[in-house]
């Protein structure tokens, strides 16, 4: 009986669609971080038209001057979002997205890496070139802020990303 339940749960899990892909984007924060970043993502459509996405983004370090001292700083982030897919044409879907974000600083702005927990919300559109290859465009707002040793760390503002993914 346990084996039968396990097999049924594997079958239910396999019914969803997985996708793996890459992103590139710009963050319009207007502060000390470089606005360009790249990343990777994993998507799982667990119920028809509902999808979860886990993404890792690396925002390149940038030199900046703070109180007369030059620093190099950047951010890495891990995003977890839920997306609701709305078909609007034969190969086109739009989706609102909302989720959590964990940002981790890198560079020499502080003596150690700092993490900042935040949120994000936005929308996207995707186009299927084939049944297995799709491209997307996301626009979202990210909010992360923390004060450490008298320095305000934040990366909040609009983010625009384009991506491509393989669906299997």
N, CA and C of each residue as an Amber inpcrd file, in Angstrom:
protein
   504
   0.8170000  -1.1840000   0.0000000   0.0000000   0.0000000   0.0000000
   0.8740000   1.2660000   0.0000000   1.9430000   1.2550000   0.8050000
   2.8600000   2.4010000   0.8310000   3.5240000   2.5870000  -0.5230000
   3.9320000   1.4760000  -1.1510000   4.5590000   1.5600000  -2.4730000
   3.5840000   2.1410000  -3.4930000   2.3210000   1.7480000  -3.4240000
   1.3170000   2.2710000  -4.3560000   1.1310000   3.7760000  -4.1550000
   1.0780000   4.2330000  -2.9040000   0.9540000   5.6660000  -2.6280000
   2.1680000   6.4350000  -3.1350000   3.3480000   5.8610000  -2.9640000
   4.5640000   6.5200000  -3.4520000   4.5420000   6.6450000  -4.9670000
   4.1270000   5.5750000  -5.6510000   4.0520000   5.6220000  -7.1090000
   3.0330000   6.6510000  -7.5820000   1.9000000   6.7390000  -6.8850000
   0.8830000   7.7240000  -7.2720000   1.4110000   9.1430000  -7.0630000
   2.1540000   9.3720000  -5.9880000   2.6750000  10.7190000  -5.7440000
   3.7380000  11.0900000  -6.7710000   4.5580000  10.1380000  -7.1900000
   5.5390000  10.4020000  -8.2450000   4.8230000  10.7510000  -9.5370000
   3.7560000  10.0210000  -9.8510000   2.9880000  10.3170000 -11.0550000
   2.3590000  11.6950000 -10.9980000   1.8370000  12.0830000  -9.8400000
   1.2390000  13.4120000  -9.6960000   2.3000000  14.4890000  -9.8290000
   3.4790000  14.2790000  -9.2700000   4.5680000  15.2520000  -9.3510000
   5.0350000  15.4170000 -10.7880000   5.0880000  14.3230000 -11.5310000
   5.6050000  14.3680000 -12.8940000   4.6460000  15.0390000 -13.8660000
   3.3860000  15.2650000 -13.4690000   2.4220000  15.8770000 -14.3750000
   2.7390000  17.3460000 -14.6460000   3.4280000  18.0130000 -13.7650000
   3.7650000  19.4170000 -13.9570000   4.8350000  19.5870000 -15.0130000
   5.0270000  20.8240000 -15.4320000   6.0560000  21.1420000 -16.4180000
   7.2330000  21.8070000 -15.7260000   8.4130000  21.3330000 -16.0320000
   9.6440000  21.9590000 -15.5530000  10.2370000  22.7870000 -16.6800000
  10.9350000  23.8410000 -16.3130000  11.7030000  24.6290000 -17.2770000
  12.9720000  25.0950000 -16.5730000  14.0430000  25.1560000 -17.3390000
  15.3110000  25.6630000 -16.8280000  15.8120000  26.6930000 -17.8310000
  16.3620000  27.8010000 -17.3150000  16.7610000  28.8390000 -18.2390000
  17.7380000  29.8390000 -17.6680000  17.9440000  30.9060000 -18.4250000
  18.8880000  31.9580000 -18.0570000  18.2200000  33.3170000 -18.2240000
  18.6940000  34.2970000 -17.4330000  18.1880000  35.6670000 -17.4650000
  19.3420000  36.6480000 -17.6310000  19.0340000  37.7960000 -18.1720000
  19.9370000  38.9480000 -18.1590000  19.0470000  40.1600000 -17.9350000
  19.5650000  41.1330000 -17.1920000  18.6950000  42.2550000 -16.9260000
  19.3980000  43.4850000 -16.4160000  18.5800000  44.5050000 -16.1970000
  19.0440000  45.7590000 -15.6260000  18.1970000  46.0830000 -14.4040000
  18.8730000  46.5830000 -13.3840000  18.2060000  47.0250000 -12.1680000
  18.2900000  48.5440000 -12.1320000  17.1820000  49.1860000 -12.0400000
  17.1310000  50.6440000 -12.0960000  17.0900000  51.2180000 -10.6850000
  18.0310000  50.7620000  -9.8390000  18.0730000  51.1780000  -8.4400000
  18.5770000  52.6010000  -8.2770000  19.5060000  53.0180000  -9.0960000
  20.0600000  54.3570000  -8.9840000  20.9390000  54.5480000  -7.7650000
  21.5960000  53.4890000  -7.2930000  22.4920000  53.6450000  -6.1410000
  23.8440000  53.0310000  -6.4580000  24.5330000  52.5210000  -5.4540000
  25.9230000  52.1070000  -5.6370000  26.1140000  50.7770000  -6.3630000
  25.0560000  50.0580000  -6.6840000  25.2100000  48.7630000  -7.3340000
  25.1430000  48.8940000  -8.8510000  25.8940000  48.0330000  -9.5260000
  25.8910000  47.9890000 -10.9770000  24.4990000  47.5910000 -11.4550000
  23.9980000  48.2310000 -12.4780000  22.6450000  47.9020000 -12.9160000
  22.5460000  46.6430000 -13.7740000  23.6620000  46.0220000 -14.1650000
  23.5920000  44.8670000 -15.0580000  23.8200000  43.5700000 -14.2960000
  23.0160000  42.5600000 -14.6220000  23.1760000  41.2670000 -13.9770000
  22.7570000  40.1250000 -14.8810000  23.2070000  38.9270000 -14.5210000
  22.8310000  37.7020000 -15.2250000  22.3660000  36.6820000 -14.1900000
  21.6430000  35.6750000 -14.6490000  21.1620000  34.6890000 -13.6930000
  20.6590000  33.4180000 -14.3420000  20.2240000  32.5050000 -13.4810000
  19.6600000  31.2260000 -13.9030000  18.3510000  31.0200000 -13.1570000
  17.4470000  30.2500000 -13.7610000  16.1460000  30.0320000 -13.1330000
  15.6660000  28.6060000 -13.3540000  14.8250000  28.1620000 -12.4410000
  14.1570000  26.8630000 -12.5110000  12.6870000  27.1240000 -12.2460000
  11.8260000  26.6300000 -13.1420000  10.3890000  26.8350000 -13.0030000
   9.6830000  25.4920000 -12.9120000   8.5960000  25.4800000 -12.1450000
   7.7770000  24.2720000 -12.0410000   6.3090000  24.6790000 -12.0130000
   5.5520000  24.2390000 -13.0160000   4.1160000  24.4910000 -13.0680000
   3.4310000  23.3610000 -12.3080000   3.1000000  23.6280000 -11.0340000
   2.6000000  22.5720000 -10.1570000   1.1090000  22.3290000 -10.3050000
   0.3620000  23.3000000 -10.7700000  -1.0600000  23.1790000 -11.0930000
  -1.2400000  23.9550000 -12.3840000  -2.2080000  23.5510000 -13.1840000
  -2.3940000  24.2470000 -14.4500000  -2.4910000  25.7540000 -14.2300000
  -1.6480000  26.4880000 -14.9070000  -1.5650000  27.9500000 -14.8930000
  -0.9510000  28.5500000 -13.6240000  -0.5070000  27.7410000 -12.6710000
   0.2180000  28.2430000 -11.5010000   1.6340000  27.6900000 -11.5340000
   2.5920000  28.5900000 -11.3870000   3.9880000  28.1930000 -11.4970000
   4.7960000  28.8110000 -10.3600000   5.7740000  28.0550000  -9.8890000
   6.7550000  28.5560000  -8.9240000   8.0780000  28.7150000  -9.6730000
   8.8210000  29.7520000  -9.3210000  10.1210000  29.9780000  -9.9460000
  11.1550000  30.2710000  -8.8670000  12.2820000  29.6040000  -8.9660000
  13.4480000  29.8920000  -8.1290000  14.5210000  30.4250000  -9.0760000
  15.1050000  31.5580000  -8.7300000  16.1110000  32.1720000  -9.6050000
  17.2880000  32.6600000  -8.7770000  18.4520000  32.6110000  -9.3860000
  19.6730000  33.1610000  -8.8080000  20.1760000  34.2270000  -9.7810000
  20.4120000  35.4230000  -9.2850000  20.9100000  36.5200000 -10.1110000
  22.1930000  37.0760000  -9.5170000  23.1300000  37.3810000 -10.3760000
  24.3970000  37.9780000  -9.9710000  24.4720000  39.3660000 -10.5810000
  24.4070000  40.4000000  -9.7270000  24.5160000  41.7800000 -10.1710000
  25.9710000  42.1910000  -9.9900000  26.6230000  42.5210000 -11.0690000
  28.0590000  42.7670000 -11.0720000  28.4450000  43.9120000 -10.1430000
  29.6460000  43.8150000  -9.5940000  30.1540000  44.8410000  -8.6880000
  30.4860000  46.1200000  -9.4670000  30.3880000  47.2330000  -8.7670000
  30.6390000  48.5450000  -9.3590000  31.4360000  49.3730000  -8.3580000
  32.3620000  50.1670000  -8.8600000  33.1120000  51.0760000  -7.9870000
  32.2510000  52.2950000  -7.6850000  32.2660000  52.6960000  -6.4290000
  31.5030000  53.8610000  -6.0000000  32.2800000  54.6060000  -4.9190000
  31.9940000  55.8640000  -4.7440000  32.6700000  56.6860000  -3.7460000
  31.6920000  56.9750000  -2.6050000  32.0640000  56.5560000  -1.3940000
  31.2460000  56.8240000  -0.2180000  32.1210000  57.5630000   0.7940000
  31.7310000  58.7780000   1.0920000  32.4540000  59.6130000   2.0600000
  33.9510000  59.7160000   1.7410000  34.2720000  59.8760000   0.4680000
  35.6480000  60.0650000   0.0500000  36.4640000  58.7950000  -0.0970000
  35.8750000  57.6350000   0.1230000  36.5830000  56.3630000  -0.0220000
  35.9430000  55.5670000  -1.1490000  36.7700000  54.9870000  -2.0130000
  36.2510000  54.2150000  -3.1270000  36.0280000  52.7690000  -2.7160000
  34.8410000  52.2610000  -3.0060000  34.4690000  50.8860000  -2.6980000
  33.9870000  50.1980000  -3.9630000  34.0460000  48.8870000  -3.9300000
  33.4790000  48.0830000  -5.0030000  32.3830000  47.2390000  -4.3640000
  31.1720000  47.3040000  -4.8990000  30.0650000  46.5810000  -4.2810000
  29.1230000  46.0180000  -5.3330000  28.5240000  44.9150000  -4.9980000
  27.5480000  44.2720000  -5.8600000  26.5950000  43.4410000  -5.0150000
  25.6550000  42.8070000  -5.6780000  24.6360000  42.0070000  -4.9890000
  24.4060000  40.7130000  -5.7530000  24.2120000  39.6430000  -5.0000000
  23.7050000  38.3830000  -5.5470000  22.3280000  38.2140000  -4.9260000
  21.3610000  37.6900000  -5.6690000  20.0760000  37.4640000  -5.0260000
  19.4670000  36.1410000  -5.4160000  18.6630000  35.6510000  -4.5030000
  17.8940000  34.4300000  -4.7040000  16.4320000  34.8340000  -4.6440000
  15.7060000  34.5640000  -5.7050000  14.2930000  34.9350000  -5.8030000
  13.4210000  33.6890000  -5.7660000  12.3370000  33.7570000  -5.0420000
  11.3050000  32.7240000  -5.0580000   9.9870000  33.4150000  -5.3590000
   9.3840000  33.1050000  -6.5060000   8.1430000  33.7720000  -6.8880000
   7.0750000  32.7590000  -7.2750000   5.8450000  33.1980000  -7.1410000
   4.6890000  32.4750000  -7.6750000   4.1660000  33.2850000  -8.8440000
   3.7680000  32.5730000  -9.9000000   3.2920000  33.2360000 -11.1050000
   1.9930000  32.5770000 -11.5490000   1.0390000  33.3980000 -11.9770000
  -0.2280000  32.8900000 -12.5120000  -0.2360000  33.1420000 -14.0140000
  -0.2500000  32.0650000 -14.8020000  -0.1300000  32.1550000 -16.2600000
  -1.4960000  32.3880000 -16.8990000  -1.5820000  33.4180000 -17.7370000
  -2.8210000  33.7550000 -18.4290000  -2.5640000  33.6790000 -19.9300000
  -3.0990000  32.6600000 -20.6170000  -2.9160000  32.5900000 -22.0710000
  -3.6640000  33.7440000 -22.7560000  -2.9630000  34.4650000 -23.6290000
  -3.5910000  35.5800000 -24.3420000  -3.5850000  35.3760000 -25.8560000
  -2.7680000  34.4660000 -26.3370000  -2.7090000  34.1230000 -27.7620000
  -2.1580000  32.7060000 -27.8590000  -2.0390000  32.1980000 -29.0840000
  -1.6310000  30.8130000 -29.2990000  -0.3340000  30.4610000 -28.5800000
   0.6940000  31.2720000 -28.6680000   2.0000000  30.9710000 -28.0690000
   2.4240000  31.9970000 -27.0310000   1.4820000  32.7970000 -26.5510000
   1.8040000  33.9040000 -25.6460000   1.0250000  33.7720000 -24.3410000
   1.7510000  33.9700000 -23.2350000   1.1310000  34.0020000 -21.9100000
   1.6560000  35.2250000 -21.1650000   0.7930000  35.8510000 -20.3830000
   1.2060000  36.9120000 -19.4780000   1.0180000  36.3990000 -18.0600000
   1.7290000  37.0170000 -17.1100000   1.6150000  36.5390000 -15.7410000
   1.9800000  37.6290000 -14.7390000   1.1510000  37.7590000 -13.6940000
   1.5900000  38.5410000 -12.5480000   2.5310000  37.6700000 -11.7220000
   3.4200000  38.2960000 -10.9700000   4.3360000  37.5320000 -10.1180000
   4.5090000  38.2390000  -8.7880000   4.7030000  37.4520000  -7.7510000
   4.9510000  37.9910000  -6.4150000   5.7840000  36.9780000  -5.6550000
   6.6640000  37.4820000  -4.7950000   7.4790000  36.5480000  -4.0360000
   8.4710000  37.2090000  -3.1170000   9.3460000  36.3780000  -2.6010000
  10.3710000  36.8020000  -1.6510000  11.7250000  36.8690000  -2.3440000
  12.6370000  37.6030000  -1.7040000  13.9520000  37.8220000  -2.2780000
  14.9750000  37.8800000  -1.1540000  16.0940000  37.2320000  -1.3460000
  17.2070000  37.3120000  -0.4030000  18.3960000  37.8690000  -1.1580000
  18.8400000  39.0610000  -0.7770000  19.9910000  39.6940000  -1.4050000
  21.2240000  39.5290000  -0.5320000  22.3490000  39.2630000  -1.1670000
  23.6120000  39.0840000  -0.4590000  24.6350000  39.9950000  -1.1180000
  25.2210000  40.9040000  -0.3280000  26.2060000  41.8290000  -0.8830000
  27.5080000  41.1030000  -1.1800000  28.2380000  41.5960000  -2.1600000
  29.6000000  41.1390000  -2.4110000  30.4360000  42.3410000  -2.7910000
  31.7160000  42.2420000  -2.5820000  32.6070000  43.3690000  -2.8090000
  33.2110000  43.8120000  -1.4930000  33.7320000  45.0350000  -1.4480000
  34.4450000  45.4680000  -0.2490000  33.7860000  46.6420000   0.4640000
  32.4670000  46.8280000   0.2870000  31.8120000  47.9320000   0.9760000
  31.7760000  47.7000000   2.4840000  31.6970000  46.4480000   2.9110000
  31.7900000  46.0800000   4.3250000  32.7980000  44.9500000   4.4430000
  33.2560000  44.6840000   5.6340000  34.2720000  43.6510000   5.8240000
  33.7330000  42.2430000   5.6020000  32.4310000  42.0820000   5.6080000
  31.8400000  40.7600000   5.4180000  30.5760000  40.8850000   4.5760000
  30.1560000  39.7730000   3.9850000  28.9230000  39.7830000   3.2110000
  27.7460000  40.0550000   4.1330000  26.7770000  40.7600000   3.6180000
  25.5520000  41.0360000   4.3540000  24.3730000  40.5070000   3.5600000
  23.3710000  40.0180000   4.2650000  22.1690000  39.5450000   3.5850000
  21.0000000  40.4590000   3.9320000  20.1080000  40.6080000   2.9820000
  18.9210000  41.4400000   3.1340000  17.7300000  40.6680000   2.6040000
  16.7140000  40.5210000   3.4200000  15.4910000  39.8540000   2.9990000
  14.5140000  40.8990000   2.4890000  13.8160000  40.5930000   1.4060000
  12.8710000  41.5470000   0.8490000  11.7660000  40.8660000   0.0710000
  11.0790000  41.6460000  -0.7160000   9.9780000  41.1270000  -1.5220000
  10.0610000  41.6910000  -2.9260000   9.2560000  41.1160000  -3.8030000
   9.1780000  41.6030000  -5.1810000   7.7880000  41.3200000  -5.7350000
   7.3720000  42.1560000  -6.6530000   6.0850000  41.9890000  -7.3230000
   6.2010000  42.6120000  -8.7090000   5.4730000  42.0470000  -9.6540000
   5.5350000  42.5720000 -11.0120000   4.7110000  41.7550000 -11.9650000
   5.1310000  41.7680000 -13.2230000   4.4180000  41.0510000 -14.2800000
   5.4070000  40.6650000 -15.3770000   4.9850000  39.7070000 -16.1830000
   5.8330000  39.2670000 -17.2830000   5.0140000  38.7620000 -18.4510000
   5.7200000  38.5180000 -19.5350000   5.1170000  37.9390000 -20.7330000
   6.1010000  36.9250000 -21.2910000   5.5750000  35.8150000 -21.7980000
   6.4480000  34.8080000 -22.4000000   5.8910000  34.3740000 -23.7470000
   6.8070000  34.0150000 -24.6300000   6.4760000  33.5720000 -25.9860000
   7.1550000  32.2310000 -26.2320000   6.3710000  31.2650000 -26.6940000
   6.8920000  29.9330000 -27.0030000   7.3100000  29.8790000 -28.4750000
   8.6170000  29.7230000 -28.7170000   9.1110000  29.5270000 -30.0790000
   8.7400000  28.1340000 -30.5650000   8.8900000  27.1360000 -29.6870000
   8.4840000  25.7570000 -29.9380000   7.8190000  25.2620000 -28.6510000
   7.4100000  24.0080000 -28.6350000   6.8310000  23.4530000 -27.4100000
   7.8370000  23.4140000 -26.2670000   9.1340000  23.4290000 -26.5920000
  10.1650000  23.2890000 -25.5730000  11.0550000  24.5120000 -25.3610000
  10.9190000  25.5460000 -26.1760000  11.7740000  26.7240000 -26.0450000
  10.8990000  27.9700000 -25.9640000  11.1490000  28.7690000 -24.9160000
  10.3700000  29.9900000 -24.7270000  11.2840000  31.1320000 -24.2940000
  10.8320000  32.3510000 -24.5610000  11.5290000  33.5590000 -24.1270000
  10.5690000  34.3700000 -23.2720000  11.1280000  35.1880000 -22.3860000
  10.2640000  35.9880000 -21.5220000  10.8400000  37.3860000 -21.2950000
   9.9710000  38.2690000 -20.8590000  10.3250000  39.6160000 -20.4320000
   9.5840000  39.8670000 -19.1320000  10.3160000  40.2020000 -18.0720000
   9.7360000  40.4810000 -16.7560000  10.0350000  41.9170000 -16.3730000
   9.0750000  42.5560000 -15.7260000   9.2760000  43.8580000 -15.0860000
   8.7370000  43.7200000 -13.6710000   9.5890000  44.0250000 -12.6910000
   9.1610000  43.8560000 -11.3030000   9.8030000  44.9260000 -10.4330000
   9.2590000  45.0610000  -9.2450000   9.8190000  45.9680000  -8.2550000
  10.3680000  45.1180000  -7.1240000  11.6330000  45.3400000  -6.7750000
  12.2590000  44.6330000  -5.6550000  12.4900000  45.6220000  -4.5260000
  12.2840000  45.1510000  -3.3060000  12.5440000  45.9840000  -2.1440000
  13.3690000  45.1990000  -1.1330000  14.5740000  45.6590000  -0.8750000
  15.4650000  45.0880000   0.1390000  16.2060000  46.2430000   0.7870000
  16.2550000  46.2680000   2.1200000  16.9400000  47.3470000   2.8140000
  17.4340000  46.8620000   4.1740000  18.6230000  47.3570000   4.5620000
  19.2150000  47.0030000   5.8510000  20.2530000  48.0540000   6.2030000
  20.4120000  48.3450000   7.4950000  21.4600000  49.2440000   7.9570000
  22.4570000  48.4380000   8.7780000  23.7390000  48.5610000   8.4410000
  24.7940000  47.8270000   9.1330000  25.9750000  48.7640000   9.3270000
  26.4520000  48.9010000  10.5570000  27.6050000  49.7490000  10.8900000
  27.4350000  51.1750000  10.3710000  26.1990000  51.6870000  10.4600000
  25.9290000  53.0510000  10.0270000  25.8020000  53.2330000   8.5290000
  25.9190000  52.1530000   7.7610000  25.8010000  52.2220000   6.3060000
  24.4610000  51.6090000   5.9150000  23.6760000  52.3560000   5.1490000
  22.4050000  51.8290000   4.6860000  22.6420000  51.0140000   3.4270000
  22.3300000  49.7410000   3.5070000  22.4140000  48.8540000   2.3550000
  21.0100000  48.7100000   1.7950000  20.8670000  48.9620000   0.5320000
  19.5530000  48.7650000  -0.0680000  19.7180000  48.5090000  -1.5510000
  18.8500000  47.7150000  -2.0240000  18.6630000  47.6320000  -3.4600000
  17.1820000  47.4470000  -3.6610000  16.5660000  48.5680000  -3.9600000
  15.1390000  48.5510000  -4.1920000  14.8320000  49.4460000  -5.3810000
  13.9270000  48.9590000  -6.2020000  13.5370000  49.6830000  -7.3900000
  13.1380000  48.7250000  -8.4930000  12.8640000  49.2580000  -9.6590000
  12.4450000  48.4300000 -10.7870000  13.5860000  47.5640000 -11.3240000
  13.2210000  46.3700000 -11.7600000  14.1500000  45.4430000 -12.3990000
  13.4850000  44.9470000 -13.6760000  14.2330000  44.9670000 -14.7620000
  13.7320000  44.4510000 -16.0450000  14.6730000  43.3480000 -16.4970000
  14.1090000  42.1800000 -16.7840000  14.9190000  41.0360000 -17.2020000
  14.3220000  40.3790000 -18.4380000  15.2040000  39.8920000 -19.3060000
  14.8080000  39.0470000 -20.4270000  15.4170000  37.6650000 -20.1690000
  14.7540000  36.6490000 -20.6720000  15.2560000  35.3060000 -20.4320000
  14.8520000  34.3420000 -21.5150000  15.4700000  33.1990000 -21.4500000
  15.1400000  32.0940000 -22.3460000  15.1510000  30.8290000 -21.4980000
  14.2870000  29.8870000 -21.8500000  14.1980000  28.6670000 -21.0440000
  13.8440000  27.4740000 -21.9290000  14.2610000  26.3330000 -21.4510000
  13.9180000  25.0580000 -22.0950000  12.8940000  24.3510000 -21.2140000
  11.7840000  23.9530000 -21.7970000  10.6860000  23.2890000 -21.0780000
  10.7630000  21.7990000 -21.3310000  10.6770000  21.0190000 -20.2580000
  10.6550000  19.5540000 -20.4040000   9.6580000  18.9320000 -19.4720000
